[in-house]
């Protein structure tokens, strides 16, 4: 695992991650918080089918609404897949005073 990924996988030391055992965490974190370089690494490391499988079948509530829509509709081309956003999107309530 490249050390450059540590900012995106902050809850675990990159050296302690296993690409297979921790792939749900790795894939969701990189999709949610990574940029172009990290997404390229993800596609070199895992197959597109595996990435889509993790995204569809193992959602983690870590995405912001715009990121979820970008990943779903453009990055993974799942426009026609009726995924439930509430399983992916973090709700951040605002304090109104």
C-alpha positions as CSV (number, residue, x, y, z in Angstrom):
1,X,0.0,0.0,0.0
2,X,1.4,3.4,-1.0
3,X,2.1,5.7,2.0
4,X,0.5,8.5,-0.1
5,X,-2.9,6.9,0.6
6,X,-2.7,7.5,4.4
7,X,-4.6,10.8,4.3
8,X,-7.6,9.0,2.8
9,X,-7.3,5.9,5.0
10,X,-6.9,7.8,8.3
11,X,-8.4,5.4,10.7
12,X,-5.8,2.6,10.1
13,X,-2.1,2.7,9.4
14,X,-1.6,2.0,5.7
15,X,1.1,-0.6,6.5
16,X,-1.5,-2.5,8.6
17,X,-4.1,-2.8,5.8
18,X,-4.5,-6.0,3.8
19,X,-5.6,-5.4,0.2
20,X,-8.1,-8.3,0.3
21,X,-9.3,-8.3,3.9
22,X,-9.8,-4.5,4.0
23,X,-11.0,-3.9,0.5
24,X,-14.4,-2.7,1.5
25,X,-12.9,0.0,3.7
26,X,-10.2,0.9,1.1
27,X,-12.5,1.1,-1.9
28,X,-15.1,3.2,-0.1
29,X,-12.6,5.5,1.5
30,X,-10.8,6.1,-1.8
31,X,-14.0,6.6,-3.8
32,X,-15.4,9.0,-1.1
33,X,-12.2,11.0,-0.4
34,X,-9.7,10.4,-3.1
35,X,-8.9,12.3,-6.2
36,X,-7.8,11.4,-9.7
37,X,-4.4,9.9,-8.6
38,X,-6.0,7.8,-5.9
39,X,-8.8,6.6,-8.2
40,X,-6.2,5.6,-10.8
41,X,-4.4,3.6,-8.1
42,X,-7.7,2.0,-7.1
43,X,-8.4,0.8,-10.7
44,X,-4.8,-0.6,-11.0
45,X,-5.3,-2.5,-7.7
46,X,-8.8,-3.8,-8.1
47,X,-10.9,-4.7,-11.1
48,X,-13.8,-2.4,-12.1
49,X,-16.2,-5.2,-11.4
50,X,-14.8,-5.6,-7.9
51,X,-15.0,-1.9,-7.2
52,X,-18.6,-1.8,-8.4
53,X,-19.5,-4.9,-6.3
54,X,-18.1,-3.3,-3.2
55,X,-19.9,0.0,-3.9
56,X,-23.2,-1.6,-4.6
57,X,-23.2,-4.4,-2.0
58,X,-21.1,-3.0,0.9
59,X,-22.1,0.7,1.2
60,X,-20.5,2.7,4.0
61,X,-22.2,5.9,5.1
62,X,-19.2,8.1,4.4
63,X,-20.1,10.0,1.2
64,X,-21.2,13.6,0.8
65,X,-24.2,14.0,-1.5
66,X,-22.2,15.5,-4.5
67,X,-19.5,12.8,-4.1
68,X,-22.0,10.0,-4.0
69,X,-23.7,11.2,-7.1
70,X,-20.4,11.7,-8.9
71,X,-19.1,8.3,-8.0
72,X,-22.4,6.5,-8.7
73,X,-23.3,8.3,-12.0
74,X,-20.0,9.1,-13.6
75,X,-17.1,7.3,-12.0
76,X,-18.8,3.9,-11.8
77,X,-21.5,4.5,-14.5
78,X,-24.3,3.2,-12.3
79,X,-26.9,5.8,-13.5
80,X,-29.5,3.2,-14.0
81,X,-28.9,1.4,-10.7
82,X,-31.5,2.6,-8.1
83,X,-29.1,2.8,-5.2
84,X,-30.5,4.2,-2.0
85,X,-28.5,7.3,-1.2
86,X,-29.3,7.1,2.6
87,X,-27.1,4.0,2.8
88,X,-24.1,6.0,1.5
89,X,-24.6,9.7,2.4
90,X,-23.6,11.3,5.7
91,X,-26.2,13.5,7.1
92,X,-24.7,16.7,8.5
93,X,-27.3,18.6,10.4
94,X,-26.8,22.3,10.6
95,X,-27.2,24.4,13.7
96,X,-29.6,27.2,13.0
97,X,-29.5,30.1,15.4
